[in-house]
Amino acid sequence: MTSGLSDEDIVGRVRQGETALFEVLMRRYNQRIYRVVRSIVGEHEAEDVMQQAYLNAFRHMDQFAGRAKVSTWLTRIAVHEALSRVRKTRPVSLDEPRADDEGSMTAIDTLRSDAPDPEQALLHSEASGLLESAVSALPDAFRTVFMLREIEGLSTTETADSLGLREDTVKTRLHRARRHMRTYLSQRLGAAATAAYSFHATRCDRVIARVFAALAADEQKPHGPSLRPATFV
């Protein structure tokens, strides 16, 4: 019954009090949010960051003005939360790496293989894990762009909007990421790329349950979150 609702319709109805519909948005974009968060903080913190990002989005939904897509707005919130989290423990930057950072790509260089075709079946069976390792080895700036463009399938414009970058910058970083990923990775992992960093149903349910538990706790506070209707502009 909710599949025909647009993201904007859902946001409007959630702000009018139908808070349960927030689950629809989370399920629609859990995969994307997980992938972009995972590209910044790593596996061990991904779910916690997702949960907080969704809570931030819900609690500030009255600030959504409709100038960007709902999906882009959610992605921006997730990126901001991920960067805030990781900067507490280590330096991280989505700025262009310096020329002397090229040495950090040696981990990807070692992935090159001259394996004969008979091993193609084994390559496919391990493709997702291999791709994850290769993406994880990219510099922060390249990795997040690659994740959104190549794995999540966002357009250049959507990626630029989500990360607050110029489109030319996105194109340049994607080109350099592809170069470092090596020709054999892009040729042989094709179909497996969409399966990488899968966010399975059980994890999806867990994140959603945590978000609603936190929202329920908010309602018990004297001044819980208030979602007031607002006009999209």
Backbone as a ProteinNet text record, in pm:
[ID]
protein_1_A
[PRIMARY]
MTSGLSDEDIVGRVRQGETALFEVLMRRYNQRIYRVVRSIVGEHEAEDVMQQAYLNAFRHMDQFAGRAKVSTWLTRIAVHEALSRVRKTRPVSLDEPRADDEGSMTAIDTLRSDAPDPEQALLHSEASGLLESAVSALPDAFRTVFMLREIEGLSTTETADSLGLREDTVKTRLHRARRHMRTYLSQRLGAAATAAYSFHATRCDRVIARVFAALAADEQKPHGPSLRPATFV
[TERTIARY]
82.2	0	85.9	212.2	298.5	392.5	395.6	491.4	465.4	339.4	307.1	331.4	369.1	393.4	532	540.5	671	740.7	870.5	945.3	889.8	857.3	804.8	669.4	585.5	457.1	477.3	572.9	600.2	650.6	742.4	794.1	680.2	592.9	481.9	390.5	360.7	271.1	336.8	468.1	538.5	534.3	552.2	550.3	410.5	309.5	172.8	132.6	227	199.5	201.8	211.3	215.3	360.1	413.4	555.4	594.9	501.7	533.8	580.4	539.1	579	728.1	793.2	936.9	1010.6	952.3	1012.4	1024.9	927.9	932	1055.7	1083.5	1203.2	1330	1335.6	1455	1477.3	1371.6	1387.2	1423.3	1374.3	1407.1	1555.2	1613.9	1749.3	1852.6	1817.3	1913.4	2039.1	2021.2	2136.3	2231.3	2175.6	2259.1	2326.6	2249.4	2304.3	2413.2	2390	2491.8	2620.3	2607.8	2726.7	2808.3	2741.9	2816.5	2876.9	2803	2856.5	2973.3	2954.5	3060	3188.4	3175.8	3294.4	3373	3311.2	3376.6	3422.5	3333.6	3367	3412.5	3385	3418	3301.3	3317	3208.5	3165.7	3262	3231.2	3140.4	3139	3056.1	2939.4	2928.4	2831.3	2688	2644.9	2506.1	2477.7	2571.8	2550.9	2538.7	2621.9	2616.7	2486	2443.3	2315.4	2201.6	2199.5	2092.4	2087.6	2204.8	2208.1	2169.3	2211.5	2177.5	2026.5	1961.8	1816.7	1746.8	1797.3	1738.5	1754.2	1870.9	1893.3	1795.4	1775.4	1683.6	1541.3	1497.5	1361.5	1340.5	1438.6	1423.7	1432.3	1487.4	1500.1	1421.8	1322.8	1247.8	1173.4	1144.2	1076.4	1165.9	1297.3	1391.3	1405	1346.9	1354	1266.7	1331	1259.5	1226.5	1268.7	1235.8	1323.9	1433	1521.5	1608.1	1623.5	1696.2	1605.2	1642.1	1566.4	1575.2	1474	1477.4	1597.4	1623.8	1735.8	1868.2	1883.1	2005.4	2017.8	1907.1	1904.6	1946.3	1892.6	1928.4	2076.4	2125.3	2265.7	2358.1	2322.9	2405	2412.1	2299.3	2295.1	2383.1	2376.3	2456.4	2605.2	2642.9	2783.3	2833.7	2753.6	2793.6	2813	2721.5	2731.4	2853.1	2876.6	2991	3122.5	3134.1	3256.1	3277	3168.6	3178.6	3227	3174.8	3212.3	3359.2	3403	3537.5	3644.4	3610.7	3708.9	3741.9	3659.3	3687.2	3800.7	3826.6	3927.3	4045	4025.9	4137.3	4109.8	4216.6	4197.4	4128.7	4034.5	3970.7	3936.9	3951.6	3926.7	3868.6	3766.3	3711.3	3771	3879.9	3950.7	4037.9	4079.9	4164.6	4296.3	4336.1	4464.4	4579.4	4688.4	4806.8	4877.8	4966.5	5039	5117.8	5171.2	5251.8	5166.9	5034.2	4945.6	4931.4	4984.6	4968.7	5025.8	5123.7	5183.8	5086.9	4978.8	4880.9	4803.8	4823.1	4747.9	4816.5	4927	4999.1	4915.9	4822.5	4738.4	4655	4610.6	4532.9	4624	4747.7	4840.7	4861.5	4861.1	4886.8	4770.9	4655.8	4540.4	4548.4	4643.8	4655.4	4687.3	4625.5	4642.3	4646.8	4731.7	4739	4675.2	4579.5	4515.9	4455.1	4469.8	4413	4262.1	4199.3	4053.7	3988.4	4049	3984.4	3954.1	4020.9	3995.6	3886.4	3823.1	3720.1	3606.6	3566.8	3456.6	3491.2	3614.6	3657.1	3659.3	3702.3	3705.9	3567.1	3467.1	3330.5	3277.2	3313	3261.5	3315.9	3430.8	3492.2	3492	3418.4	3424.2	3382.3	3273.8	3225.3	3327.9	3387.6	3488.1	3610.7	3650.4	3765.5	3738.2	3619.2	3583.3	3581.1	3527.1	3523.6	3664.6	3756.4	3895.1	3957.3	3929.9	3985.6	3929.8	3799.7	3738	3788.8	3803.6	3850.1	3991	4069.6	4207.2	4217.5	4108.3	4111	4121	4180.5	4179	4034.6	4012.5	3876.7	3800.3	3863.9	3795.2	3751.7	3836.1	3803.1	3701.1	3716.3	3633.2	3485.1	3453.9	3314.1	3250.6	3323.8	3272.8	3251.9	3348	3336.2	3216.2	3197.9	3087.2	2952.5	2934.4	2806.3	2784.4	2889.5	2874.6	2871.2	2969.5	2983.3	2903.8	2897.5	2830.3	2683.8	2657.2	2518.4	2448.2	2523.6	2463.6	2406.1	2449.2	2399.8	2462.2	2394.1	2447.6	2555.6	2628.4	2730.1	2667	2553	2484.3	2440	2381.1	2335.2	2451.7	2562.2	2679.9	2735.2	2743.9	2793.5	2704.9	2574	2480.7	2494.1	2510.6	2518.5	2643.8	2754	2881.6	2920.5	2839	2871	2992.2	3005.9	3119	3072.1	3165.1	3135	3130.4	3051.3	3041	3174.9	3252.4	3383.8	3474.8	3461.7	3542.4	3503.4	3373.7	3326.1	3380.9	3375	3424.4	3573.1	3649.4	3794	3827.2	3760	3788.4	3745.4	3635	3590.4	3690	3738.2	3837	3961.6	4009.5	4129.6	4104.7	3984.3	3950.4	3948.7	3888.4	3883.8	4023.6	4110	4246.5	4317.3	4296.6	4361.2	4297.5	4174.2	4105.1	4150.1	4223.5	4279.1	4173.3	4217.4	4128.3	4062.9	4136.6	4079.4	3966.8	3973.6	3866.4	3737.7	3746.9	3627.6	3568	3653.5	3605	3544.3	3605.1	3565	3465.4	3452.2	3360.4	3223.1	3209.4	3086.3	2959.9	2905.2	2775.9	2781.9	2900.5	2911.4	2912.7	2940.3	2951.6	2823.7	2709.2	2582.5	2554.4	2625.2	2604.5	2699.4	2798.4	2896.3	2833.2	2882.5	2832.1	2680.9	2631.4	2487.8	2442.7	2330.7	2273.1	2151.5	2171.6	2070.1	1948.8	1840.3	1712.3	1720.5	1795.4	1802.8	1868.6	1968.8	2035.1	1944.9	1873	1777.9	1674.5	1620.1	1520.8	1580.3	1706	1769.3	1785.1	1831.2	1849	1715.3	1612.8	1480.5	1424.7	1441.8	1391.8	1459.8	1590.5	1663.7	1617.8	1594.6	1550.2	1416.5	1321.4	1189.5	1192.7	1283.2	1296.9	1346.5	1442	1493.8	1386.8	1307	1200	1093.6	1066	968.7	1017.8	1151.1	1209	1197.4	1213.1	1198.8	1059.5	959.3	820.8	792.3	873.9	853.3	915.5	997.8	1062.1	964	982.4	891.3	883.2	993.7	995.8	1050.8	973.4	1014.1	1014.1	1056.2	1062.7	925.8	918.2	792.1	805.2	721	721.8	600.7	628.9	517.1	505.2	386.4	370.2	438.2	495.3	561.7	536.8	545.3	521.8	653.8	654.7	773.6	796.4	923	954.7	1057
-120.6	0	126	113	230.1	240.5	137.4	137.5	251.2	296.9	404.1	543.1	551.3	681.4	732.5	858.3	917.6	945.8	966.3	1000.4	1127.4	1224.7	1351.4	1332.7	1244.1	1214.8	1155.9	1064.7	999.3	1099.5	1186	1287.8	1375.6	1416.4	1500	1432.3	1304.5	1232.9	1202.7	1177.4	1155.9	1283.8	1397.2	1524.6	1557.1	1494.7	1516.6	1416.2	1328.5	1237.6	1090.1	1051.2	909.8	861.2	858.5	829.3	689.1	595.7	458.8	453.2	550.4	551.9	580.5	626.9	651.2	521.4	408.2	278.8	257.3	307.4	290.3	358.5	479	549.8	475	425.6	353	229.2	155.9	34.4	67.4	178.3	217.7	251.2	310.8	363.9	302.7	195.8	131.4	86.5	29.6	-19	95.6	204.4	318.8	380	401.4	463.6	375.6	246	154.2	164.1	164	165.7	292.9	407.4	532.4	544.5	500.2	503.2	405.6	287.5	184.2	232.3	313.3	361.7	463.5	516.7	618	561.8	491.8	448.9	305.1	223.6	82.3	1.2	-129.8	-222.6	-213.9	-202.1	-215.6	-106.5	10.7	120.8	155.1	86.7	125.6	130.6	28.3	25.4	135.4	159.6	265.5	401.4	424.9	552.7	564.8	456.7	458.4	494	428.3	453	600.1	657.1	796.4	889	854.7	938	940.5	826.1	821.8	901.1	888.6	966.3	1115.9	1154.7	1295.3	1343.2	1258.8	1294.9	1309.4	1214.8	1220.2	1343.2	1368.1	1478	1615.2	1620.9	1748.2	1747.6	1662.8	1651.3	1779.7	1859.7	1986.8	2082	2052.7	2137.9	2099.1	1986.5	1945.5	2038.9	2109.7	2210.9	2166.1	2048.2	1997.8	2049.6	2118.6	2169.1	2058	1949.6	1831.8	1711.2	1601.3	1478.2	1432.5	1361.3	1306	1212.9	1132.9	1039	1112.1	1223.5	1303	1364.5	1414.1	1473.6	1370.3	1249.2	1143.8	1107.2	1101.8	1066.5	1171.4	1298	1405.2	1393	1365.7	1350.5	1233.7	1123.2	1005.7	1033.4	1101.9	1136.7	1226.1	1325	1417.2	1341.1	1252.1	1175.9	1083.9	1019.5	928.9	1004.5	1119.1	1198.6	1250.2	1291.7	1340.4	1229.7	1108.6	995.1	956.8	948.6	898.2	1000.8	1129.8	1233.2	1237.2	1172.6	1165.3	1069.2	977	874.3	878.6	932.2	937.2	1046.1	1098.6	1198.9	1136.3	1205.3	1157.9	1279.7	1265.6	1378.6	1331.3	1405	1377.7	1473.2	1543.4	1629.4	1544.7	1604.7	1534.4	1493	1365.3	1322.2	1395.7	1418.5	1480.3	1380.3	1434	1348.5	1241	1274.3	1175.7	1071.5	1082.8	981.4	861.4	872	763.9	633.7	646.6	524.9	441.5	502.7	429.2	329.2	332	242.9	109.8	83.2	-41	-163.5	-149.3	-263.1	-308.5	-212.4	-247.9	-304	-251.7	-302.8	-452.9	-499	-640.1	-728.5	-669.4	-749.3	-796.7	-742.8	-781.4	-929.2	-997.6	-1141.6	-1182.7	-1283	-1342.2	-1479.8	-1499.5	-1630.1	-1675.7	-1802.6	-1854.8	-1861.9	-1869.7	-1872.4	-1983.6	-2103.4	-2207.4	-2164.6	-2060.5	-2013.8	-1906.7	-1884.2	-1779.8	-1806.2	-1931.6	-1964.6	-1926	-1953.2	-1917.7	-1766.6	-1695.9	-1550.2	-1493.7	-1546	-1497.4	-1528.9	-1645.2	-1682.7	-1592.3	-1533.1	-1446.5	-1298.9	-1269	-1135.2	-1025.5	-1049.3	-944.9	-909.8	-1011.6	-986.9	-917.2	-955.8	-894.3	-748.2	-719.7	-582.3	-497.1	-551.2	-477.2	-442.2	-537	-511.8	-402.7	-408.3	-309	-170.1	-160.9	-31.3	23.9	-63.1	-18.9	38.4	-6.1	40.7	177.4	225.7	356.7	468.8	583.6	699.7	741.3	807.6	844.7	915.6	1013.7	1094.2	1010.8	917.9	833.6	727.1	670.2	557.1	594.9	709.1	748.6	778.6	844.4	870.7	739.8	649.3	520.6	441.1	443.9	369.7	418.7	549.6	604.6	589	610.3	607.5	464.9	383.9	253	143.1	146.3	38.5	71	193.3	230.9	279.4	321.3	358.1	497.4	588.8	726	795	895.4	974.5	1068.9	1131.1	1227.9	1342.1	1389.5	1499.4	1459.9	1342.5	1295.7	1278.6	1225.3	1206.4	1340.6	1434.5	1567.7	1634.3	1622.7	1681.7	1616.4	1485.4	1412.8	1446.2	1471.1	1495.2	1642.8	1727.6	1869.1	1901.1	1830.1	1849.2	1903.8	1955.7	1993.7	1867	1869.9	1752.7	1718.6	1818.5	1793	1719.9	1755	1689.3	1543.3	1516.4	1378.3	1297.4	1354.2	1284.6	1253.9	1350.5	1331.2	1223	1227.7	1129.7	988.9	981.4	850.6	793.5	878.3	834.1	779.8	849.7	805.8	680.1	669.2	547.7	427.3	444.2	334.9	293.6	392.6	362.4	275.9	307.4	233	95.3	81.3	-45.7	-153.7	-109.3	-200.4	-252	-271	-314	-448.4	-540.3	-674.2	-674.1	-577.9	-569.1	-520.4	-415.8	-360.1	-456	-537.5	-629.8	-756	-808.5	-938.9	-935.7	-819.5	-814.2	-760.3	-709.2	-647.3	-680.3	-798.7	-834.6	-845.6	-883	-901.8	-770.1	-661.2	-532.7	-494.8	-525.9	-487.2	-568.1	-680	-762.5	-725.9	-643.3	-606	-516.9	-529.2	-452.3	-468	-588.5	-611.3	-585.3	-521.6	-494	-584	-700	-804.3	-768.4	-841.9	-809.9	-807.6	-901.5	-905.5	-780	-729.9	-607.6	-487.3	-490.6	-384.2	-374.6	-490.7	-494	-442.6	-478.9	-438.9	-287.9	-225.9	-80.8	-10.1	-57.3	3.7	-9.2	-127.6	-148.8	-54.7	-35.7	53.8	198.6	239.1	376.1	402.4	309.5	330.3	318.5	235.8	227.5	360.8	421.6	551.1	659.3	652.7	751.2	735.4	609.1	584.2	641.3	628.9	684.3	836.6	896.3	1041.6	1086.5	1009	1045.9	1048.3	973.8	969.2	1088.9	1164.9	1280.8	1398.3	1490.5	1607.1	1686.4	1696.1	1771.8	1683	1582.2	1489.6	1556.1	1483.1	1542	1583.8	1697.4	1748.8	1767.8	1700.2	1713.3	1797.2	1913.8	1999.6	2000.1	2003.7	2007.9	2130.6	2113.3	2224.5	2214.1	2326.6	2329.9	2311.2	2218.1	2197.6	2317.7	2353	2464.9	2416.3
0	0	0	42.8	50.2	-69	-153.4	-264.2	-362.3	-370.7	-463.7	-408.7	-281.3	-219.6	-256.8	-293.3	-320.9	-188.4	-194.7	-73.2	-9.5	-94.5	-43.5	25	-30.7	32.5	171.9	179.9	307.4	409.9	369.7	461.8	512.4	421.1	460.7	560.6	536.8	627.6	761.8	760.6	886.9	970.3	905	977.2	1030.2	971.8	1018.5	1125.8	1163.6	1273.8	1241.6	1114.2	1077.2	1083.8	1205.7	1223.7	1177.9	1178.4	1136.8	991.6	912	771.4	753.8	859.2	850	817.7	857.2	826.8	676	599.8	454.5	397.1	443.4	395.9	433.2	555.5	597.8	513.1	485.7	405.3	260.4	209.5	72.5	56.9	160.8	145	239.1	308.1	396.9	322.7	203.9	128.4	93.7	41.4	5.1	127.3	233.1	352.4	412.3	413.5	466.3	385.7	254.5	170.7	187.1	190.9	204.2	343.4	445.4	582.1	595.9	539.5	545	478.8	375.5	305.3	387.8	493.4	575.8	709.9	780.9	917.4	927.4	827.7	838.1	889.8	883.3	917	1063	1154.7	1297	1351.2	1288.3	1337.9	1245.7	1134.7	1032.3	1085.2	1155.8	1202	1302.9	1395.5	1493.9	1426.8	1325	1254	1177.5	1114.7	1042.7	1136.4	1251.3	1347.9	1387.2	1419.2	1460.9	1346.4	1225.2	1109.1	1087.2	1099.5	1083.6	1193.8	1315.7	1425.6	1399.8	1351.6	1319.6	1211.8	1111.8	1003.2	1055.3	1137.6	1191.4	1277.4	1363.7	1459.1	1392.5	1272.2	1200.9	1069.6	1062.8	938.6	903.6	1004.8	977.8	899.7	894.6	822.8	675.6	636.8	496.8	413.5	320.3	242.9	102.1	63.2	-69.4	-180.9	-146.9	-252.9	-311.2	-238.1	-285.9	-270.6	-332.7	-316.2	-171.1	-126.4	8.8	24	-78.2	-72.2	-57.7	-128.2	-118.3	20.4	72.3	205.9	310.5	301.6	395.7	383.5	260.9	238.6	297.5	280.7	337.9	489.8	551.5	697.1	739.8	665.7	698.7	682.4	575	552.2	664.4	701.6	809.3	940.1	972.2	1096.6	1094.1	980.2	968.7	985.2	918.1	928.3	1070.5	1135	1272.6	1365.5	1341.9	1426.1	1408.7	1284.4	1259.4	1293.9	1284.6	1317.5	1466.5	1547.7	1690	1720.9	1629	1654.5	1558.8	1438.4	1343.5	1240.7	1179.1	1074.3	953.8	894	772.4	688.1	558.8	470.6	339.4	294.5	162.5	60.8	101.6	8.3	-83.5	-193.4	-289.3	-223.8	-236.8	-180.9	-249.2	-174.7	-233.2	-322.7	-406.2	-499.5	-427	-308.5	-237	-166.5	-177.1	-120.7	-213.5	-335.3	-431.1	-376.8	-287.8	-233.7	-154.1	-106.7	-28	-111.2	-242.6	-328.7	-349.2	-280.3	-304.3	-269.5	-176.3	-141.1	-258.6	-339.7	-457.5	-564.8	-574.3	-673.8	-656.8	-532.1	-508.6	-551.2	-583.2	-622.6	-767.1	-841.3	-980.5	-991.1	-1082.8	-1095.6	-1241	-1267.8	-1401.3	-1400.2	-1313.2	-1299.6	-1431.4	-1467.2	-1591.9	-1585.4	-1703.2	-1710	-1627.8	-1613.3	-1532.3	-1389.6	-1344	-1208.4	-1203.8	-1318.6	-1326.4	-1228.1	-1213.1	-1122.3	-978.6	-938.2	-803.2	-785.6	-889.4	-884.3	-858	-929.6	-911.8	-772.6	-718.6	-586.5	-476.4	-500.3	-400.4	-442.4	-549	-607	-510	-438.2	-348.3	-242.1	-181.6	-79.6	-135.2	-256	-319.8	-351.4	-399.7	-430.8	-304.6	-196.9	-71.9	-25.4	-38.4	0.7	-85.3	-215.2	-306.7	-277.9	-255.8	-227	-94.2	3.9	135.3	129.7	30.6	17.9	-48.3	-105.9	-171	-68.1	-104	-14.5	13	125.5	165.8	54	-8.8	-110	-228.4	-271.7	-386.2	-348.4	-228.9	-187.8	-180.3	-121.3	-106.7	-241.5	-330.6	-465.4	-540.7	-532.8	-601.6	-549.2	-417.7	-357.4	-409.3	-415	-457.7	-608.7	-686.9	-832.2	-888.1	-853	-915.6	-847.1	-717	-644	-618.3	-574.3	-548.4	-674.2	-776	-903.6	-912	-824.1	-831.6	-952.7	-1003	-1112.7	-1059.7	-1151.2	-1110.8	-1031.9	-1079.3	-1011.5	-871.6	-858.5	-727.8	-631.4	-681.9	-597	-552.7	-645.4	-612.6	-507.3	-524.4	-427.9	-290.5	-290.2	-163.8	-85.2	-155.7	-89.1	-84.8	-147	-148.7	-234.4	-346.2	-436.6	-570.2	-650	-787.3	-872	-978.2	-1064.2	-1128.3	-1166.2	-1224.9	-1125.9	-999.8	-897.4	-883.4	-887.5	-880.6	-998	-1116.8	-1235.5	-1224.8	-1178.5	-1165.9	-1064.5	-951.4	-846.6	-888.3	-959.2	-1005.9	-1106.3	-1195.4	-1294.1	-1225	-1124.2	-1054	-972.2	-915.3	-840.6	-933.6	-1050.8	-1147.4	-1189.6	-1210	-1253.5	-1150.1	-1023.3	-916.6	-894.8	-931.5	-911.7	-1010.9	-1111.6	-1211.8	-1309.4	-1430.4	-1537.4	-1506.9	-1450.6	-1430.6	-1328.9	-1229.3	-1131.2	-1196.5	-1277.4	-1339.5	-1441.5	-1507.8	-1609.7	-1550.1	-1446.1	-1393.7	-1278.4	-1215.7	-1103.1	-1139.5	-1264.6	-1311.3	-1236.1	-1261.3	-1202.9	-1052	-996.5	-852.6	-777.2	-845.1	-777.6	-703.5	-763.5	-699.9	-573.7	-556.2	-437.1	-324.7	-354.2	-253.2	-146.7	-24.6	89	105.4	87.1	100.6	244.2	257.4	388.5	402.4	464.6	465	550.9	527.9	591.6	743.2	802.7	948.5	1003.6	934	978.7	954.8	844.5	814.1	926.6	966.7	1074.5	1205	1231.2	1356.6	1365.8	1257.9	1257.5	1276.1	1203.5	1213.4	1354.6	1416.2	1551.4	1649.7	1632.2	1722	1707.2	1583.1	1559.1	1626.1	1607.4	1666.1	1818.5	1872.1	2017.2	2072.3	2001.4	2044.9	2034.2	1927.6	1910.7	2019.2	2056.3	2162.2	2294.7	2317.3	2439	2439	2320.3	2309.1	2350	2310.5	2339.8	2489.2	2567.1	2711.1	2781.6	2709.2	2768.5	2771.5	2865.7	2874.4	2746	2677.2	2552.5	2442.7	2401.5	2297	2162.8	2057.6	1923.2	1873.2	1817.2	1764.2	1614.3	1540.1	1394.9	1354	1307.9	1267.9	1116.4	1062.5	918.1	860.6	743.8	677.5	528.5	462.7	319.1	244.7	148.3	68	-21.4	-40.1	-129.7	-229.1
[MASK]
+++++++++++++++++++++++++++++++++++++++++++++++++++++++++++++++++++++++++++++++++++++++++++++++++++++++++++++++++++++++++++++++++++++++++++++++++++++++++++++++++++++++++++++++++++++++++++++++++++++++++++++++++++++++++++++++++++++++++

